[in-house]
Amino acid sequence: MSKTVLVVTAEQLASQLLSTERLILLFCINNSSDDYQTMLPMIETLQSHYQSQIYCCQIDIDQDTAFAKKMAIDVVPTIFLIRHQQIIDEREGRLTADELAHFIENNL
């Protein structure tokens, strides 16, 4: 479990985070995924770098299947960028550190 990436449920996301002015990076995972294990340290680094501008959160779609169905998540990991309660960008599958950094920088 990460010390910098907030583990959330869909309910927590809706009630506590969607009202923020910050960009939200929502990392949709299942804990058994190799891509999750590879990407989590990169996301932790980005959270530290952009800490005043983004919240990095993760949601386990195996634990929150209703959320996965609602969001039509077919690929793990899936990353959503959310601002003002709207999904502004999305990526599916493993990203490199550079791809992940550009993904965030292009949406700040």
MOCOR-V361050 format. One record per backbone hydrogen bond with DSSP energy under -0.5 kcal/mol. NH is the residue of the N-H (numbers start at 1). CO is the residue of the C=O. Records with the same first field share a line. If there is no record, write none. Layout:
# MOCOR-V361050
NH: CO, CO
This chain:
# MOCOR-V361050
6: 4, 56
8: 6, 58
13: 9
14: 10
15: 11
16: 12
17: 12, 13
18: 13
20: 17
23: 53
24: 82
25: 23, 55
26: 24, 80
27: 25, 57
28: 26, 78
29: 27, 59
33: 30
37: 33
38: 34
39: 35
40: 36
41: 37
43: 39
44: 40
45: 41
46: 42
47: 43
48: 44
49: 45
50: 46
51: 48
53: 50
54: 50
55: 23
57: 25, 55
58: 6
59: 27
61: 29, 59
62: 29
63: 60
64: 60
68: 64
69: 65
70: 66
71: 67
72: 69
73: 68
74: 72
77: 28
78: 28
79: 91
80: 26
81: 89
82: 24, 80
83: 86
84: 20
86: 83
88: 81, 86
89: 81
91: 79
93: 77
100: 96
101: 97
102: 98
103: 99
104: 100
105: 101
106: 102
107: 104
108: 104, 105
